[in-house]
Amino acid sequence: MRLVTTLLLLTTLASSAHAADPEALTDAHRALASAVQRGEVKDMLRARAQFAGLSAADPQDAQALYGVALASWRAVPLLTEVDKGEAKKVCEGGITAIDRALKLDKRSGEAVALKVGLQGLWIGFNPGAAMMLGMEMEEAMGRAEALAPASPRVVLLKGMNTLHKPAFVGGGADKAMPLFERAIALAATESASDRSAAAWGHDDVHVWAGRCAEKLGKLDEAVTHYRHALEVTPDHGWTRAILLPRAEKALAAASRR
């Protein structure tokens, strides 16, 4: 398939990259953020290849490996719709990358939480792994919170994991909503100087709070959260083109009843 060829080309290009440095990492994070805003999975994979190239040039750079994992987590849901086999490979590669990052930096709470997020996606490819991974993921998320209690990204990932868990193991929208609200509050405390390119999630916290509010039937709250997401990232395509119009339409219909 054309997508497979693209992946192979990007991997080849990645191997020729120069050594990792802060500016190169920032460029890769910005490329990933732009791809996410536009919903372009090929560009997410291109950003993933940038991170992979930086890691190949400097295997001791935990941040480059974190970038590979983050780009994998971003790309997998969209890639699954196009090529499930490749999505599974990208997910597995993301887990491998974050494991390597954690060997280099065992105290990175955000890396621990991102691994849990990737494991959640992995269960989608291997439902039988849910029982085995469930307890490991719960323990890891607790460790992530202990290591990075003020990180909105850790709490966001916990909220997403909670939203998708079955109710009989403590999941569901009602359990997840307080976590998204906490993630929003934590994101608001990050100053402009704290918001490096790697400090992603300031729009995600509102997007996922909105999705959670929709599941709870709180359409007015969903609309408010989606509008806040667009205040953070005006060009967030998914929110602007799909999420907000859908919630506004549902709210208008409900108000006419």
C-alpha positions as CSV (number, residue, x, y, z in Angstrom):
1,M,0.0,0.0,0.0
2,R,1.0,3.6,-0.6
3,L,0.9,4.3,3.2
4,V,3.4,1.4,3.9
5,T,5.7,2.8,1.2
6,T,5.5,6.2,2.9
7,L,6.4,4.8,6.3
8,L,9.4,3.0,4.8
9,L,10.6,6.2,3.2
10,L,10.2,8.2,6.3
11,T,12.2,5.6,8.3
12,T,15.0,5.8,5.8
13,L,15.0,9.6,5.9
14,A,15.0,9.5,9.7
15,S,18.3,7.5,9.8
16,S,20.1,10.4,8.2
17,A,19.1,13.0,10.8
18,H,21.6,15.0,12.8
19,A,22.1,14.7,16.6
20,A,19.2,15.7,18.8
21,D,19.2,19.2,20.2
22,P,16.5,21.4,21.8
23,E,15.7,23.3,18.6
24,A,15.3,20.1,16.6
25,L,13.1,18.6,19.2
26,T,11.0,21.8,19.3
27,D,10.6,21.7,15.5
28,A,9.5,18.1,15.6
29,H,6.9,18.9,18.4
30,R,5.6,21.8,16.4
31,A,5.3,19.6,13.3
32,L,3.4,17.1,15.3
33,A,1.1,19.7,16.8
34,S,0.3,21.1,13.3
35,A,-0.5,17.6,12.0
36,V,-2.8,17.0,14.9
37,Q,-4.6,20.2,14.4
38,R,-5.2,19.3,10.7
39,G,-6.0,15.7,11.4
40,E,-3.3,14.5,8.9
41,V,-2.1,11.1,9.9
42,K,0.7,11.0,7.3
43,D,2.1,14.2,8.7
44,M,1.9,12.8,12.2
45,L,4.0,9.9,10.9
46,R,6.4,12.3,9.3
47,A,6.8,14.1,12.7
48,R,7.3,10.6,14.3
49,A,10.1,10.0,11.8
50,Q,11.7,13.3,12.8
51,F,11.8,12.2,16.4
52,A,13.0,8.7,15.4
53,G,15.9,10.3,13.4
54,L,16.9,12.4,16.4
55,S,16.8,9.3,18.6
56,A,18.9,7.4,16.1
57,A,21.5,10.2,16.1
58,D,21.5,10.3,19.9
59,P,20.3,7.0,21.5
60,Q,20.6,8.5,25.0
61,D,18.1,11.2,24.4
62,A,15.0,10.3,26.3
63,Q,13.0,13.3,25.0
64,A,13.4,12.1,21.4
65,L,12.1,8.7,22.3
66,Y,9.2,10.3,24.2
67,G,8.5,12.2,21.0
68,V,8.3,8.9,19.0
69,A,5.9,7.5,21.5
70,L,3.8,10.7,21.6
71,A,3.5,10.8,17.8
72,S,2.6,7.1,17.8
73,W,-0.2,7.7,20.4
74,R,-1.5,10.6,18.2
75,A,-1.4,8.7,14.9
76,V,-2.7,5.3,15.9
77,P,-6.4,6.1,16.2
78,L,-6.5,7.7,12.8
79,L,-4.2,5.2,11.2
80,T,-6.4,2.3,12.4
81,E,-9.1,3.6,10.1
82,V,-6.8,3.4,7.1
83,D,-4.5,0.4,7.8
84,K,-5.1,-1.5,11.0
85,G,-2.0,-3.7,10.6
86,E,0.3,-0.6,10.3
87,A,-1.5,1.0,13.2
88,K,-0.7,-2.0,15.3
89,K,3.0,-1.8,14.3
90,V,3.1,1.9,15.1
91,C,1.5,1.3,18.5
92,E,4.0,-1.4,19.3
93,G,6.8,0.8,18.2
94,G,5.6,3.6,20.4
95,I,5.5,1.3,23.4
96,T,9.1,0.1,22.7
97,A,10.2,3.8,22.4
98,I,8.6,4.8,25.7
99,D,10.1,1.8,27.4
100,R,13.5,2.9,26.2
101,A,12.8,6.4,27.3
102,L,11.9,5.2,30.8
103,K,15.2,3.2,31.1
104,L,17.0,6.5,30.5
105,D,14.7,8.6,32.8
106,K,12.9,6.4,35.3
107,R,11.4,9.4,37.1
108,S,9.4,10.9,34.1
109,G,5.8,10.8,35.3
110,E,4.6,12.0,31.9
111,A,6.5,9.2,30.1
112,V,4.9,6.7,32.5
113,A,1.4,8.1,31.8
114,L,2.0,8.1,28.0
115,K,2.9,4.4,28.2
116,V,-0.4,3.8,29.9
117,G,-2.1,5.7,27.0
118,L,-0.3,3.5,24.5
119,Q,-1.2,0.4,26.4
120,G,-4.9,1.4,26.2
121,L,-4.6,1.6,22.4
122,W,-2.8,-1.7,22.4
123,I,-5.7,-3.4,24.1
124,G,-7.8,-2.4,21.1
125,F,-5.7,-4.6,18.9
126,N,-5.4,-7.4,21.6
127,P,-8.6,-7.4,23.7
128,G,-7.3,-10.5,25.5
129,A,-4.5,-8.4,27.0
130,A,-7.0,-6.3,29.0
131,M,-7.0,-8.5,32.1
132,M,-3.2,-8.8,32.1
133,L,-2.5,-5.1,31.5
134,G,-5.3,-3.6,33.6
135,M,-3.6,-3.9,37.0
136,E,-0.3,-2.9,35.5
137,M,-1.8,0.2,34.0
138,E,-3.5,1.2,37.2
139,E,-0.3,0.9,39.2
140,A,1.7,2.8,36.6
141,M,-0.8,5.7,36.5
142,G,-0.6,6.0,40.3
143,R,3.2,6.1,39.9
144,A,2.9,8.8,37.2
145,E,0.7,11.0,39.4
146,A,3.2,10.6,42.3
147,L,6.1,11.6,40.0
148,A,4.3,14.5,38.3
149,P,1.4,15.6,40.4
150,A,1.1,19.0,38.7
151,S,1.1,17.7,35.1
152,P,-2.1,18.3,33.2
153,R,-0.9,15.7,30.7
154,V,-0.8,12.9,33.3
155,V,-4.3,13.7,34.6
156,L,-5.6,14.0,31.0
157,L,-4.3,10.6,30.2
158,K,-5.7,9.2,33.4
159,G,-9.1,10.7,32.5
160,M,-9.0,9.2,29.0
161,N,-8.1,5.8,30.4
162,T,-11.0,6.1,33.0
163,L,-13.5,7.2,30.3
164,H,-12.8,4.1,28.2
165,K,-12.7,1.6,31.1
166,P,-15.8,-0.5,31.8
167,A,-17.9,0.7,34.7
168,F,-17.3,-2.5,36.6
169,V,-13.7,-1.6,37.0
170,G,-14.2,2.0,37.9
171,G,-14.5,3.6,34.5
172,G,-17.1,5.7,32.8
173,A,-17.9,9.3,32.0
174,D,-19.0,10.1,35.5
175,K,-15.7,9.0,36.9
176,A,-13.7,10.6,34.2
177,M,-15.2,14.1,34.3
178,P,-13.6,15.2,37.6
179,L,-10.3,14.2,36.1
180,F,-10.7,16.3,33.0
181,E,-11.8,19.2,35.1
182,R,-8.7,18.8,37.2
183,A,-6.5,18.6,34.1
184,I,-8.1,21.9,32.9
185,A,-7.2,23.6,36.2
186,L,-3.6,22.3,36.1
187,A,-3.2,23.4,32.5
188,A,-4.3,26.9,33.5
189,T,-1.5,27.1,36.1
190,E,1.2,26.5,33.5
191,S,2.7,29.8,32.7
192,A,3.7,30.9,29.2
193,S,7.3,30.1,30.1
194,D,6.3,26.6,31.1
195,R,4.6,25.9,27.8
196,S,7.4,24.5,25.8
197,A,6.6,22.7,22.5
198,A,6.6,19.4,24.5
199,A,4.0,20.8,27.0
200,W,1.1,19.6,24.8
201,G,-2.5,19.1,25.9
202,H,-3.8,22.6,26.6
203,D,-6.5,22.1,24.0
204,D,-6.9,18.4,24.6
205,V,-8.1,18.9,28.2
206,H,-11.0,20.9,26.9
207,V,-11.7,18.6,23.9
208,W,-11.9,15.5,26.2
209,A,-13.9,17.4,28.8
210,G,-16.3,18.2,26.1
211,R,-16.6,14.7,24.8
212,C,-17.1,13.5,28.4
213,A,-19.8,16.1,28.9
214,E,-21.6,14.9,25.8
215,K,-21.6,11.3,27.1
216,L,-23.2,12.7,30.3
217,G,-25.9,14.5,28.3
218,K,-24.5,17.9,29.4
219,L,-24.6,19.5,26.0
220,D,-24.3,23.1,27.2
221,E,-21.1,22.2,29.1
222,A,-19.8,20.3,26.0
223,V,-20.3,23.4,23.8
224,T,-18.5,25.5,26.4
225,H,-15.5,23.2,26.5
226,Y,-15.2,22.9,22.8
227,R,-15.3,26.7,22.5
228,H,-12.5,26.9,25.1
229,A,-10.5,24.4,23.1
230,L,-10.7,26.7,20.1
231,E,-9.6,29.6,22.2
232,V,-6.4,27.7,22.9
233,T,-6.0,26.4,19.3
234,P,-8.2,28.2,16.8
235,D,-7.2,25.9,14.0
236,H,-8.1,22.6,15.8
237,G,-9.9,21.0,12.9
238,W,-11.6,18.1,14.7
239,T,-13.2,20.5,17.2
240,R,-14.1,23.2,14.7
241,A,-15.5,21.0,11.9
242,I,-17.0,18.1,13.9
243,L,-17.2,18.3,17.7
244,L,-18.5,21.8,18.2
245,P,-21.1,21.8,15.4
246,R,-22.4,18.4,16.5
247,A,-22.8,19.6,20.1
248,E,-24.4,22.9,19.1
249,K,-26.9,21.1,16.8
250,A,-27.8,18.6,19.6
251,L,-28.2,21.4,22.1
252,A,-30.4,23.4,19.8
253,A,-32.6,20.3,19.1
254,A,-32.9,19.6,22.8
255,S,-33.9,23.2,23.5
256,R,-36.8,22.9,21.1
257,R,-38.3,19.9,22.8
